[in-house]
Amino acid sequence: MKILRIRADGRGESHFDTQEIALTLQEFAPPAAALYVAQERHASGYQLIRLPAGWVGAPHPAPYRQMLFCLAGSFNVSSSAGETRTVSAGDAFLIEDTSGKGHSTLVTSSVPVDAVLVRVD
C-alpha cells in the first residue's frame, strides 16, 4: 500500500515522497478469512478535525509526527520547497515535517475536510 509522506530535510525544507507499507496475508480475526495486514505501529492518541471549505493554514511544521486519514473533502498541501499535493477522501498522509519551515494547507473542496489525525510514536 502506498501513502503520501511529507518530511523535513537537514536544511529545514519540507519535501514529499511516497512510502510503501508492506502488507502480508494472515489470519487476523479467525474464523474470518485471511486478509492483508501491515505491521503494527504504535500510536498514542487521535483527534478528529474539521477544516471548513476555503480554510487556509499558514506555513507551519507539524506539532508532532502524525498519520492523517481524510474522510471527506479535499485539500492541497504545499511543501516549503514549492511542491503541492492533493489529499482527498480515502487518502492516508504521513506528516513528519515536525521541524523546519513546514507546510501550508488550502481546503479546495466545497465541503469541509473531515479527517482523523493519529499521533504516531
C-alpha positions in Angstrom: 0.0 0.0 0.0 1.4 3.4 -0.9 0.9 6.5 1.2 1.9 10.1 0.7 4.5 11.4 3.1 6.0 14.9 3.9 9.3 15.3 5.8 11.9 17.9 6.6 15.4 17.7 5.3 18.6 18.8 7.2 18.1 22.4 5.9 14.6 22.6 7.2 12.9 22.3 3.8 9.9 20.1 3.6 9.6 17.5 0.7 7.0 15.0 -0.4 7.6 11.3 -1.3 5.6 8.1 -1.2 6.2 5.4 1.3 5.4 1.7 0.6 3.7 -0.1 3.5 4.2 -3.8 3.2 1.0 -6.0 3.7 1.1 -9.7 4.4 -1.7 -12.2 4.1 -2.5 -13.5 7.6 -5.2 -14.9 9.8 -6.2 -11.6 11.5 -9.6 -12.3 13.1 -10.4 -16.1 12.9 -12.7 -17.6 11.9 -12.9 -14.8 9.3 -10.9 -15.4 6.1 -7.3 -14.3 6.0 -6.7 -10.7 4.9 -3.8 -8.4 4.2 -2.3 -6.7 7.2 0.5 -4.2 7.8 3.0 -4.4 10.7 1.5 -2.9 13.8 2.7 0.6 14.5 2.4 2.3 17.9 0.2 5.4 18.4 -0.6 7.4 21.4 -3.8 9.1 20.6 -6.1 10.5 17.9 -8.1 13.6 17.1 -10.9 14.3 14.8 -10.6 17.6 12.8 -12.8 19.6 10.5 -11.4 22.2 8.2 -14.1 24.5 6.8 -14.4 25.0 3.0 -11.9 27.6 1.9 -9.8 27.2 5.1 -6.2 28.3 4.7 -3.4 27.2 7.0 -0.3 29.4 7.0 3.1 27.7 6.7 3.9 25.6 9.9 5.7 22.5 11.0 3.5 19.7 12.3 3.2 19.7 16.1 4.1 16.0 16.2 4.5 13.0 13.9 1.0 12.0 12.7 -0.9 10.0 10.2 -3.9 11.8 8.6 -6.8 9.8 7.2 -9.0 12.0 5.1 -12.7 11.1 5.5 -14.4 13.8 3.5 -13.4 16.8 1.3 -10.1 17.6 -0.2 -7.2 19.9 0.3 -3.9 21.0 -1.2 -0.8 20.8 0.9 2.4 22.6 -0.2 5.9 21.9 1.0 8.4 24.7 1.7 10.3 23.5 -1.4 7.3 24.5 -3.5 5.8 21.2 -4.3 2.0 20.7 -3.9 -0.1 17.6 -3.5 -3.8 17.0 -3.2 -5.2 14.9 -0.3 -8.8 13.7 -0.8 -11.3 11.5 1.0 -9.9 8.0 1.3 -6.2 9.1 1.3 -3.7 8.4 4.1 -1.0 11.1 4.6 2.1 10.6 6.9 3.1 14.0 8.3 6.7 14.0 9.5 7.9 17.7 9.0 7.9 18.5 12.7 10.8 20.9 12.3 12.0 23.5 9.8 9.7 25.6 7.6 6.8 23.1 7.4 3.9 23.1 5.0 0.8 25.1 4.2 -2.7 23.9 3.6 -5.7 25.1 1.5 -9.1 23.4 1.5 -10.1 23.1 -2.2 -13.4 21.2 -1.8 -16.8 22.9 -1.5 -17.4 20.8 1.6 -15.4 20.8 4.8 -12.5 18.4 5.2 -13.1 15.8 7.9 -10.1 13.8 9.0 -8.6 11.7 11.7 -5.1 12.6 13.0 -3.3 9.7 14.7 -0.3 10.6 16.8 2.5 8.2 15.7 5.1 7.4 18.3 
